[in-house]
């Protein structure tokens, strides 16, 4: 039996690599969002033309009733409904035309008994009128005295073809709440109510880098034993899709010094950090080593945040000053899920760090389950977890697994409104062929049997 200290140290280190307690997906998400809740970046005013695709920072309200006046819904004549109550094609009602009004103008006279005003779509309905008759139900005429008239061939109920004041919005009514994604329809509303500038959440800046000495830049030629770093670019696209800005730091070798240098730069420039690779239990998994050191209190810490505690309670007399690291903790370093169980997250000096798997499928799943919800929460989205719906599984996923599985799948809508989940091929953690086609993640419960064809399961929708 070997009893030398060096072998014992290596044995303890190997044991600690495997000593990572898995937390449930829901618990990992809860911890992630709790950390994200304290990371709001504030707001900024942007021109209305730049507001699309941003998240609102405050409630926007109607600055007037809308419509602000009763307006015509079509071209025709503004009349009193009582004057044409008996009108028909055989016996039309004859009304004297006292004027015309176009959109943006006002009628010069009120509509009184026996009179009508020619009106255009969107124009303000004249005082006295309570209905509009469409042009196709009228005919021009002339009275004996030479005054213009109109023949109304159909009766109309009061309010016909008139949009009353305040029909859509009332003064002070909410148009949208904080965290709302500003879509083109919102832009139209904001313009309607005079919002030339809009208060939106600042876009989070997300540092992205991959670890792995085998990685090459995307533009490089392949070499024996090497692959291109595609994960960083996939993550960057998902970050942009989530309303944030990626900062690309490239790929790094499996060297702690290189990783810590990248983290130092990322901590200075970014609001959140996402890495891929190096989270498993291999000899060269630098991110796993980093998380272990954070647990021990010796992990990376930005230089600007190092202070000094008054005493070290572990020292005799309690007089030795030691570095004091504020707001640094591991949230989780293993999740009870497949793929991506080594997915890890920590808070370093108040900023979130996500370490995703280097396997493309696991990286993709880890982002959807943890990173995207955090980015949305930082931007003020209260309900930031991915949407789950029920679907019928088309083909069995019967491989047993001790953890929940998240299987890439396409969705098929049925005529009766139900959904079918069709698991995609090439869905192993290391495979990427099915990522581009994935519309959802089928949630397969843990257990010895998986899920049979026809089973009703939950699926997580992918944006």
Secondary structure as UniProt FT lines:
FT   HELIX           5..18
FT   HELIX           25..36
FT   TURN            37..38
FT   STRAND          43..47
FT   HELIX           48..50
FT   TURN            52..53
FT   STRAND          55..56
FT   STRAND          60..61
FT   STRAND          71..72
FT   STRAND          76..79
FT   HELIX           81..84
FT   TURN            85..86
FT   STRAND          93..101
FT   TURN            103..104
FT   TURN            113..114
FT   STRAND          115..119
FT   TURN            121..122
FT   TURN            127..128
FT   STRAND          131..134
FT   HELIX           135..137
FT   STRAND          138..142
FT   TURN            144..145
FT   STRAND          148..152
FT   TURN            158..161
FT   STRAND          162..163
FT   TURN            165..166
FT   TURN            171..172
FT   STRAND          174..176
FT   TURN            178..179
FT   HELIX           184..192
FT   TURN            193..194
FT   STRAND          197..201
FT   STRAND          205..211
FT   TURN            213..214
FT   STRAND          215..216
FT   TURN            218..219
FT   TURN            224..225
FT   STRAND          227..228
FT   HELIX           231..241
FT   TURN            242..243
FT   STRAND          245..252
FT   HELIX           256..269
FT   STRAND          272..276
FT   TURN            283..284
FT   HELIX           286..296
FT   HELIX           303..305
FT   STRAND          307..308
FT   TURN            313..314
FT   HELIX           316..318
FT   STRAND          323..324
FT   STRAND          329..332
FT   STRAND          337..338
FT   TURN            341..342
FT   STRAND          344..348
FT   TURN            349..350
FT   STRAND          351..356
FT   HELIX           360..366
FT   HELIX           367..371
FT   HELIX           372..378
FT   TURN            379..380
FT   STRAND          388..393
FT   STRAND          404..413
FT   TURN            415..416
FT   STRAND          419..423
FT   TURN            429..430
FT   TURN            433..437
FT   STRAND          440..444
FT   TURN            453..454
FT   STRAND          456..461
//
